[in-house]
């Protein structure tokens, strides 16, 4: 959320869009993990403080879903 707030102050539209998209991707993946994990106490961001893995996993899952729908 902090990244989204800070991105709103950027004057470069491309950079602002990229930062917003990255933040939304991480939030979406974190919510997906919580909603689909039987043991939420096992979830941790300690290994992925930058959220890179969160965004990557969410993108991969969305791409797989899109490929199944198209096929």
ABEGO torsion letter per residue (X at the ends): XAAAAAAAABABAAAAAAAAAAAAAAAAAAAAAAAABABAAABBAAABAAGAAAAAAAAAAAAAAAAAAAX
